[in-house]
Amino acid sequence: MTYDLRMPMPFDPGDFDYYDKIILMDRSEHAPMIDKLYPGKHPELEYWDIVDDYIRAPEEVLPILEKTVIELIDELKNH
């Protein structure tokens, strides 16, 4: 299966049991959808609260995203 890397990776209810961590970028955009599609699963998710780059300029968003990904890598290394 291939994914368009410009779009969010889809997931289904089984992913909540399979993955240790599910990260969504923007709480204000994604939380209402998650609450509607997967009631009660909202607390299991991690939101980075990084606005998508089609809303804010990539020059603003990408450095924040890079820093956050590096922090995640460090966390996983030390876990």
Summary of the structure (lengths in Angstrom):
residues: 79
radius of gyration: 13.6
end to end distance: 29.6
largest distance: 35.2
contacts: 149
relative contact order: 0.12
helix: 48%
strand: 5%
